[in-house]
Amino acid sequence: MNKTVILVVDDEQDILDLVEYNLIKQGYEVLTSDNGRDGIQMAKKHRPGLILLDIMMPRMDGHQVCRNLKQDPELRDIPIIFLTARSDEQSEVRGLEEGADDYLSKPISIAKLMSRIKAVLRRAREPLETQKNSIVFEGLVIDRDRYVVEKGSREIKLPRKEFEVLYLLASQAGKVLSRQVLLNEVWGANIYVIDRTVDVHIRKIREKLGDSLIETVKGVGYRFRKP
């Protein structure tokens, strides 16, 4: 069985050494880079199963790296976990807006890191539990096989988490889903992310598909509009 490859991008050598040592102990294959630009090139060359990404780095910071990766059709589905000294909620929300799957503050707890890695990888491997056919809604096609949305003649590719939020809501059109339900179903109960994560992803979906599809039920959650 092939080992999962994890790319660690951080400009602090002691962090690279610590994380690499513990990942190898857990049976992962590890690649390391001490700057963002080289990290992108390594991701293109090796297609890792997951990327651990520092934010404050020379040459290109983690936010820029994340945006570059998510704009590349061949790399956009690689899960990303931010490792950063920034622990404020604003930084966390920004990272999630850019497509990161999780966010861990330094100093790193190795036990917590390994738990988050396993949870993120598990979610990335799990097929979306949905009906066999794509959802068609008033000229909108939500294609679960290709993870794309077709609106008229336009094809819109969404990051994995945005697509899963959209598909989950659309598959239960007319039903209100709470933020906690969306978090558990899309991110998993074992991954800690804040409630605003859902709001961020809903906002990004609305920016791409319009405001009329998903309704906000104040104090409860969200509902995909019935035909």
N, C-alpha and C positions, 0 to 999 in steps of 0.2 A: 504493500500500500504506500503510495507516494505521501511524503510529508507535506504538510501545509507550509508554504513559504510566507514568512512575515518580514516586511521591510520596516526597519526602524530608522527614522530620520530625525537627528538631534545633533546640535553642535557641541553638546557637553559629552566629552569622552567617557567620563565616569558613569553617566546615564546609559550610554551605548553599551558599555561593558557589563553593567548590572543587568540591564534588560536582556541583552543577548545571552548571558550566562543562564538566566532563569528560563528563558524561552527554549533554549537547547535542552535543558533538564526536563522540560515538559514534552519534548519530542518534536519541536518545530524546527524547520530549517530557517536560518536567519540571515538577512542581508542588512547591512548598515550603511548609512550615509551621514556625513556631518554638515550638509547644506541642502537647501531646497532644490536648487537647479540639478545637482547630481541625483537627488532623490527622484525627480521626475524621470530622468533618463533611465535610472535603474528600474523604475516601475514599468516603463515602456519595454525595456529589454526582457524583464523576468516575469511580468504579470503576477505579482504576489497575491496571495489569498487575502491579505489584510495589511494595512499600513498604520504604523504608530507614528504620529507626526507632531513634532514640537512646533510651537508658534513663533517664538522669537529666535530667529536664525539669520546669519549673514547671507548676502547674495539674493535670497528670496525667502520671505517669511512663510510660515505655515498656512496662513490664509490664502496667499497667492498660489501656493502649491496645491491646496485643496481645490481652488477655483479652476486651475489648469487641468487637474485630473478629471473633475466633473464635467468639463467641457469637451473632453476627448471621448468619443463614442466607444472606443475599445477599452477605456480604463474607468469609465464613470461608475461602474457597478462594484469596483473594489471597495470594500468597507474601510472606513478611516476612523481611527480613534485619536483624538487630540490629547497630547501630553503637554501640560503647560503650567507655568508658575502663576498664570493669571487665574484667579478663582472667582472673580465676580460674575454675576448672572449675565451682565451685558456681553461679556466675552463668550460665555457659553452659548447664549442665544445666537450670536454672530456665527460661531462655529457650526451650529446646527443649521442655520440658514444656508450656509455654504455647502451643505450636504454631508457633513460628518455624521457618523453613526453614534458616537459616544464621546465623552469629554472627561478626562481625569486630571486633577490638579496635582502638582508636585508639592511636597515630596511624595514620591510614588509608593503606595502600598503594593508590594509584589502580589500578595494574596488577592487583593481587589483587582489588580491589573489582569491576572490570569483568569479570574472569574468573568470579568468583562469581555476579554478576548474570546473565551469559549462561548459566551452568550451571543456576541455579535456574529461569530462564525456560524453558530447554529442557526441563527435567524437568516443569514445570507444563503445558507444551503437549503433551507426549507422552501418547498414550492408554496406559492400562495394558495391557500385552501379556498378554492372558488369553484364555480360551475365550470363545465367543460367549454362552453361557448363564451365568446366575448360579449360584452354588454353593449347594446345599441340603444341610444337615447337621443331622440330628436336630432338626427344627423350627426351625432357624436358616437364614435366607436371606440370602446376601451378594450384594447386587444391584449389579453393576458399572456399570450404566447410570445409576443415581441416586446412587451412592456412599453407600448406606444399608444398614443391617443390620436385618432384621426378626426379632424374637424373640417368637414367639407373635403376639399382637395389637399388640405394641409395636414402634415404628419408632425405631431408634437411628441418629442421624447422627454419623459419625466425621469428624474432620479428615482431609484427603487422605492424609497420610503414615501415620496410624494405619490407615486403610482399606487402603492399598497393602500395608503389612506383613501385615495380617490376610489379605488376598486371596492374596498370594504364598504364605504358609504353607498356607492352606486348599487352594490349587490343587495343592499337592504334599503332601497329607496323608500322614502316616506317615514322611516323609523329614526328616531333620535338616538344617536350614539354619544355617550358621555366621553369626555377627554380620557378618563381612566380606561374605559373599554378600548378606545383607539390605541392608547399607549400599550396596553397589554397585548392586543392582537397584532399590532404592527412591530413594536419594539421588543415585546416579550416582558413577562412579569419580573424577570431576574435582572433587567437592565434599568438602572436608575437614570431617568431623564425627567426634567421638570415639565409641569403641565403646559407651560408656554411653548414647548416643543410642538405640540399639536397645532396651536394657533399659528406658529411660524409656517408650518407646512401647508395649512389651509390657505394662508395668505399667498404663498407662492403658487399654489394651484389656481387660485382666483386670478392672479396676475396673468397666467397663461391661458386660462379657459374662460375667464369672465366671472362676474360676481353672482350670476343668477342660478348656477347649478347647486351650490351648497349654501344652505340657510343656517344662520346662527340662532340657536335657541338659548336665549340669555339665561345664564345660571345653570344650564344643563349640559349642552354640548352642540353637536352639529347634525344636520339632516340633509341628505341628498333629495332634491325636489322630485316629487312624483311626476310622471308624464302628464 
